[in-house]
Amino acid sequence: MKPRVLTILGATGTIGVNTLDVVARHPGRFEIFALTGATQVERMVEQCRTHRPRFAVMSEPAAAAELRARIAEECLAVEVLEGAAALTEVATAPEIDTLMAAIVGAAGLPATLAAARAGKRILLANKETLVVSGQLFMDAIAASGAELLPIDSEHNAIFQALPRDFDGDFQQAGVKALWLTASGGPFRTLSAEAIAAATPAQAVAHPNWVMGKKISVDSASLMNKGLEVIEARWLFNARPEQIKVVVHPQSIVHSMVEYADGSVIAQMGTPDMRTPIAYALGFPERIDAGVSALQLMGRQLSFEAPDTARFPCLQLAFDALVAGGNAAAVLNAANEVAVARFLEGAASFNAIAASIAHTLGKLANGAAHTLDDLLEADRQARRVADAYLGQLRA
Ligand SMILES: NC(=O)c1ccc[n+]([C@@H]2O[C@H](COP(=O)([O-])OP(=O)(O)OC[C@H]3O[C@@H](n4cnc5c(N)ncnc54)[C@H](OP(=O)(O)O)[C@@H]3O)[C@@H](O)[C@H]2O)c1
């Protein structure tokens, strides 16, 4: 069998590391063309040593310079590139057939969209790409014949629970609703007062999943579920009212599809991102992921409604989805700014939802036809959210 040739955007992050772990379990099956990171030079050196890519890209020029020196020291045959244009170059190179899109945030959009236009098989972890550019991205996939496989555990679960030939027609497939499960995050049982006083350390301590800091804060605010609602709308052509959210603190049921005959098909497993990653890497074959077997004996599974009063970000995301146009891009950018400030200790946890609501109120009625429209909405939303958070501090 010819090996699949891969570029991994965001190789130095949590999803990137898990992807390389699965790849290493299947010698000869995958070939690494390029790995990318932003700041973590030593981790990239270690990955280059182990996986011998042709290219290593650091989006930060200073990190790229440092990496070049380290690669020379180690006498590795890896070419080091830098900057955002190089991300697109390695995501669209004719040599690759598969892209793992695992950069965090809207920073991943240009290269991932370019890969969609170039007709690659895209394993999509970078949900912000789809949140920001939904229609544009799906149009690019349809036009080029690219293949899109979801990595988010919830969407991967839904993908597995839908008929293999599902083409977005709910009626035809007898699908009534998509049920996204949410762990509820570390603040699920906290009072509104305790949430208001929450620290970054508390927010990143997720009960079930090990993840990057940004998605961990998103999980604590339930914005992660909100972004996933928007992601589900585009991935599966769902209307907002066909997407339901249920809190399931054990993170065993990764999501479900409800059918017209009353059947509900769920995908379950140990909470370990290597399962959806292996599913997408091997698709349509099932391959070993190194994941420990699900232990159900003695386990209790519970389900509850999300509380949008304590966690307003989820409702804000539904509102942005219904509003359409540039609203989801504005929501995403405002969230990225607020989460970064919160992690720096320069904004409170509740300021995240407040600044998103404020920014949506100011900007969410613009066009979203082109990548430039979306990038402009992103830039403006960052400015408005930043100014608002600055005022709150003053
Ligand atoms: N972790 C999970 O379990 C999980 C589950 C589902 C979906 N996702 C999604 O997957 C994506 C990645 O999540 P993660 O948890 O792996 O994040 P992470 O651990 O923070 O890793 C992010 C990766 O992106 C790189 N990066 C950061 N800013 C960048 C920029 N401006 N330009 C180019 N590269 C940049 C980082 O490089 P350096 O580290 O070198 O700075 C790193 O390689 C997110 O969209 C997240 O929502 C994650």
Ligand as a Chemical Component Dictionary entry (heavy atoms), coordinates in Angstrom:
data_LIG
# 
_chem_comp.id                   LIG 
_chem_comp.type                 NON-POLYMER 
_chem_comp.pdbx_formal_charge   0 
_chem_comp.three_letter_code    LIG 
# 
loop_
_chem_comp_atom.comp_id 
_chem_comp_atom.atom_id 
_chem_comp_atom.alt_atom_id 
_chem_comp_atom.type_symbol 
_chem_comp_atom.charge 
_chem_comp_atom.model_Cartn_x 
_chem_comp_atom.model_Cartn_y 
_chem_comp_atom.model_Cartn_z 
_chem_comp_atom.pdbx_ordinal 
LIG N1  N1  N 0  -6.911  19.235 22.357 1  
LIG C1  C1  C 0  -8.052  18.622 22.110 2  
LIG O1  O1  O 0  -8.401  17.634 22.763 3  
LIG C2  C2  C 0  -8.956  19.101 21.010 4  
LIG C3  C3  C 0  -10.160 18.431 20.782 5  
LIG C4  C4  C 0  -10.960 18.833 19.730 6  
LIG C5  C5  C 0  -10.607 19.913 18.950 7  
LIG N2  N2  N 1  -9.451  20.574 19.211 8  
LIG C6  C6  C 0  -9.113  21.733 18.384 9  
LIG O2  O2  O 0  -7.844  21.510 17.793 10 
LIG C7  C7  C 0  -7.142  22.731 17.657 11 
LIG C8  C8  C 0  -5.813  22.589 18.383 12 
LIG O3  O3  O 0  -6.052  22.381 19.753 13 
LIG P1  P1  P 0  -4.906  21.957 20.759 14 
LIG O4  O4  O 0  -5.570  21.616 22.030 15 
LIG O5  O5  O -1 -4.015  20.940 20.110 16 
LIG O6  O6  O 0  -4.129  23.351 20.909 17 
LIG P2  P2  P 0  -2.648  23.604 21.441 18 
LIG O7  O7  O 0  -2.176  22.463 22.257 19 
LIG O8  O8  O 0  -2.645  24.966 22.040 20 
LIG O9  O9  O 0  -1.784  23.611 20.079 21 
LIG C9  C9  C 0  -1.960  24.618 19.114 22 
LIG C10 C10 C 0  -0.981  24.439 17.973 23 
LIG O10 O10 O 0  -1.089  25.573 17.097 24 
LIG C11 C11 C 0  0.179   26.280 17.024 25 
LIG N3  N3  N 0  -0.133  27.694 16.936 26 
LIG C12 C12 C 0  -0.599  28.502 17.918 27 
LIG N4  N4  N 0  -0.794  29.749 17.440 28 
LIG C13 C13 C 0  -0.439  29.726 16.134 29 
LIG C14 C14 C 0  -0.414  30.710 15.104 30 
LIG N5  N5  N 0  -0.784  31.973 15.329 31 
LIG N6  N6  N 0  0.015   30.348 13.873 32 
LIG C15 C15 C 0  0.405   29.072 13.615 33 
LIG N7  N7  N 0  0.407   28.085 14.563 34 
LIG C16 C16 C 0  -0.022  28.421 15.804 35 
LIG C17 C17 C 0  0.903   25.898 18.298 36 
LIG O11 O11 O 0  2.309   26.070 18.160 37 
LIG P3  P3  P 0  3.315   26.148 19.451 38 
LIG O12 O12 O 0  2.756   25.211 20.468 39 
LIG O13 O13 O 0  4.614   25.712 18.857 40 
LIG O14 O14 O 0  3.326   27.567 19.924 41 
LIG C18 C18 C 0  0.486   24.422 18.409 42 
LIG O15 O15 O 0  1.216   23.641 17.497 43 
LIG C19 C19 C 0  -8.044  23.803 18.238 44 
LIG O16 O16 O 0  -8.781  24.415 17.212 45 
LIG C20 C20 C 0  -8.977  23.034 19.153 46 
LIG O17 O17 O 0  -10.238 23.658 19.307 47 
LIG C21 C21 C 0  -8.625  20.192 20.214 48 
# 
loop_
_chem_comp_bond.comp_id 
_chem_comp_bond.atom_id_1 
_chem_comp_bond.atom_id_2 
_chem_comp_bond.value_order 
_chem_comp_bond.pdbx_ordinal 
LIG N1  C1  SING 1  
LIG C1  O1  DOUB 2  
LIG C1  C2  SING 3  
LIG C2  C3  SING 4  
LIG C2  C21 DOUB 5  
LIG C3  C4  DOUB 6  
LIG C4  C5  SING 7  
LIG C5  N2  DOUB 8  
LIG N2  C6  SING 9  
LIG N2  C21 SING 10 
LIG C6  O2  SING 11 
LIG C6  C20 SING 12 
LIG O2  C7  SING 13 
LIG C7  C8  SING 14 
LIG C7  C19 SING 15 
LIG C8  O3  SING 16 
LIG O3  P1  SING 17 
LIG P1  O4  DOUB 18 
LIG P1  O5  SING 19 
LIG P1  O6  SING 20 
LIG O6  P2  SING 21 
LIG P2  O7  DOUB 22 
LIG P2  O8  SING 23 
LIG P2  O9  SING 24 
LIG O9  C9  SING 25 
LIG C9  C10 SING 26 
LIG C10 O10 SING 27 
LIG C10 C18 SING 28 
LIG O10 C11 SING 29 
LIG C11 N3  SING 30 
LIG C11 C17 SING 31 
LIG N3  C12 SING 32 
LIG N3  C16 SING 33 
LIG C12 N4  DOUB 34 
LIG N4  C13 SING 35 
LIG C13 C14 SING 36 
LIG C13 C16 DOUB 37 
LIG C14 N5  SING 38 
LIG C14 N6  DOUB 39 
LIG N6  C15 SING 40 
LIG C15 N7  DOUB 41 
LIG N7  C16 SING 42 
LIG C17 O11 SING 43 
LIG C17 C18 SING 44 
LIG O11 P3  SING 45 
LIG P3  O12 DOUB 46 
LIG P3  O13 SING 47 
LIG P3  O14 SING 48 
LIG C18 O15 SING 49 
LIG C19 O16 SING 50 
LIG C19 C20 SING 51 
LIG C20 O17 SING 52 
# 
